[in-house]
């Protein structure tokens, strides 16, 4: 009986051992934890630079001097001495008007002056003789006084003749039409042989100064204190003019660089804007009267600013942050946005030389493992100091 019980226990034990061996042989191999995949990112190093701040607006190019050349006397246009589009200097002869009748009047006035001067000379001689005769009562006092009156009359006549000569010379000068300013000749409105009148409003053509030149533009009224500070600064505020640009001024062609010269004396109550004017050297003649341009005015200069591209700074619920690379990990760093410019932001909260993620942030979270792309970390280039 005991032997049978021992056999049963032994058989049970063998079965348990066999099952345990079978389970051990068939159990799956232990699973190893997967290594996190590194996220590829592009980075940039924070740079410390002097960064100018700008404000932008739309303006139009204006000539500092633009003159409609009109005749000052009536007459036939005999000759045009300049071509359309020609550059002229102030005082250059542009055209002539028939001067024959004026020259004849001038000659007549000169002849009349000669006649009156001859008569005056005779009258003066007689006056001197009469004065001697009055001493011996050779002539009456009345005769002497009459001769004195004749002398005075002839002097006045001579003065009138001289005035006629001066007037004729002025009229003669008007037959030579000269440029009042240095500039470029516009399209002419009349040809040689036409009769010109002083009342003609169109004139012969315009002469427009091109260099230097001005740009008039409008800015929001909130900019008035800033503009007042700039206009009073001995260091004249730099102004840049672009064409084909948005108000950031970065997508167009730079036409010229000038300086702020004038703020208007009142604000437009309808638009809430104030007009200002800047002057430009325009030797290249890229700025042309009537051209619409985008202007950028430097309003301040941030010294030793920490500069990053706009793609670096991320927007949270109520704050800005950046991803900073530390080894092969990233950490989220809260930053303060100081200034947002065209193509560059000024921030606080990091240090110069910190490596920040500029591309690939959408897959990141604090502590993520990253793999920096093969190109070296870029350094943002701030706009050069003017």
Secondary structure as the mmCIF struct_conf table of DSSP 4:
data_model
#
loop_
_struct_conf.conf_type_id
_struct_conf.id
_struct_conf.beg_label_comp_id
_struct_conf.beg_label_asym_id
_struct_conf.beg_label_seq_id
_struct_conf.end_label_comp_id
_struct_conf.end_label_asym_id
_struct_conf.end_label_seq_id
HELX_RH_AL_P HELX_RH_AL_P1 UNK A 2 UNK A 26
BEND BEND1 UNK A 27 UNK A 27
HELX_LH_PP_P HELX_LH_PP_P1 UNK A 28 UNK A 38
STRN STRN1 UNK A 39 UNK A 45
STRN STRN2 UNK A 47 UNK A 63
BEND BEND2 UNK A 64 UNK A 64
STRN STRN3 UNK A 66 UNK A 69
BEND BEND3 UNK A 72 UNK A 73
STRN STRN4 UNK A 75 UNK A 80
BEND BEND4 UNK A 82 UNK A 82
TURN_TY1_P TURN_TY1_P1 UNK A 84 UNK A 85
STRN STRN5 UNK A 87 UNK A 88
TURN_TY1_P TURN_TY1_P2 UNK A 90 UNK A 91
STRN STRN6 UNK A 93 UNK A 97
HELX_RH_AL_P HELX_RH_AL_P2 UNK A 100 UNK A 135
TURN_TY1_P TURN_TY1_P3 UNK A 136 UNK A 137
BEND BEND5 UNK A 138 UNK A 139
HELX_RH_AL_P HELX_RH_AL_P3 UNK A 141 UNK A 174
TURN_TY1_P TURN_TY1_P4 UNK A 175 UNK A 175
STRN STRN7 UNK A 176 UNK A 178
BEND BEND6 UNK A 180 UNK A 182
STRN STRN8 UNK A 183 UNK A 185
BEND BEND7 UNK A 189 UNK A 189
TURN_TY1_P TURN_TY1_P5 UNK A 192 UNK A 193
HELX_LH_PP_P HELX_LH_PP_P2 UNK A 194 UNK A 194
STRN STRN9 UNK A 195 UNK A 196
TURN_TY1_P TURN_TY1_P6 UNK A 198 UNK A 199
BEND BEND8 UNK A 201 UNK A 202
BEND BEND9 UNK A 204 UNK A 204
STRN STRN10 UNK A 205 UNK A 208
BEND BEND10 UNK A 211 UNK A 212
STRN STRN11 UNK A 213 UNK A 220
HELX_RH_3T_P HELX_RH_3T_P1 UNK A 221 UNK A 223
HELX_RH_AL_P HELX_RH_AL_P4 UNK A 224 UNK A 231
TURN_TY1_P TURN_TY1_P7 UNK A 232 UNK A 232
BEND BEND11 UNK A 234 UNK A 235
HELX_LH_PP_P HELX_LH_PP_P3 UNK A 236 UNK A 237
STRN STRN12 UNK A 238 UNK A 243
BEND BEND12 UNK A 244 UNK A 244
TURN_TY1_P TURN_TY1_P8 UNK A 247 UNK A 248
BEND BEND13 UNK A 249 UNK A 249
BEND BEND14 UNK A 251 UNK A 252
STRN STRN13 UNK A 253 UNK A 268
TURN_TY1_P TURN_TY1_P9 UNK A 269 UNK A 272
STRN STRN14 UNK A 273 UNK A 280
TURN_TY1_P TURN_TY1_P10 UNK A 283 UNK A 284
BEND BEND15 UNK A 287 UNK A 287
TURN_TY1_P TURN_TY1_P11 UNK A 289 UNK A 290
STRN STRN15 UNK A 292 UNK A 308
TURN_TY1_P TURN_TY1_P12 UNK A 310 UNK A 312
STRN STRN16 UNK A 314 UNK A 315
BEND BEND16 UNK A 317 UNK A 319
STRN STRN17 UNK A 320 UNK A 326
TURN_TY1_P TURN_TY1_P13 UNK A 327 UNK A 328
STRN STRN18 UNK A 329 UNK A 340
BEND BEND17 UNK A 342 UNK A 343
STRN STRN19 UNK A 345 UNK A 348
BEND BEND18 UNK A 349 UNK A 350
TURN_TY1_P TURN_TY1_P14 UNK A 352 UNK A 353
STRN STRN20 UNK A 355 UNK A 359
HELX_RH_3T_P HELX_RH_3T_P2 UNK A 361 UNK A 363
TURN_TY1_P TURN_TY1_P15 UNK A 366 UNK A 367
STRN STRN21 UNK A 369 UNK A 369
STRN STRN22 UNK A 370 UNK A 372
BEND BEND19 UNK A 374 UNK A 375
HELX_LH_PP_P HELX_LH_PP_P4 UNK A 376 UNK A 377
STRN STRN23 UNK A 378 UNK A 379
HELX_LH_PP_P HELX_LH_PP_P5 UNK A 382 UNK A 385
#
